[in-house]
Amino acid sequence: MSTPATGGDPPGFAPRHVALIMDGNGRWAAQRGLPRGEGHRRGVEALRRTVRAAGALGIEVLTIFSFSAENWSRPAAEVFDLMGLLRRFIRKDLLDLHQSNVKVRVIGERRDLDRDIERLLAEAEDLTRANTGLVLVVAFNYGSRQEIARAAQKLAAEVAAGRLAPEAITAELLASRLDAPDLPEPDLIIRTSGEQRLSNFLLWQAAYSELVFLPIYWPDFDRAALEGAIAEYRRRERRFGGLAAAGAGTRPS
């Protein structure tokens, strides 16, 4: 993902790249005396609303933390339910996403996935590859530490092969070996449920992201919640380690 650069924006601008930690499905269900699976199903409905809202608001890239590398440690029945939801979402929603000009990208480790899951992820990317609208990045079987380790392994292999000198390794070069180096870094990362941590999500890319933590659970997230988080983002002054800008609200170009 590209290195951010400051630049002014007109009033009402949307962040170029928004990333979402969609947290709280289970607690939403527990508050209502419902099974956790129902919380995950309502979470899929919230995702559909959010994808539509992001496109309408002019967001270019929307990254969703759909399944982390650590989520495999959850109870087997819950993992099975989550995989079923993923299968149904892709099979049911992929055509709608394609017709809406959404481009799907997938980041994360694909080795050792069930073959049908791997095929569905590849199908989503292949079908929408030429689309020019909202880029929907699905972080699946994803962990940021694991992503950085994979990038380091690629560089180490180049050094071992004699194609790269160790002293030539820079932060920019390592970033170029991450899962989606062509995409801009997230301007805004939103986490629902009231938890205030990144949980191994986009740690490298989030170096200069604005973080907004919302007290609502993910199934209740909607366009109004997204607009509220963007309004908070607009109130922030982003300096990227430099001096204060002349006006509030700067954004990577």
Order of alpha helices (4+ residues) and beta strands (2+ residues): beta-alpha-alpha-beta-alpha-beta-alpha-beta-alpha-alpha-beta-beta-alpha
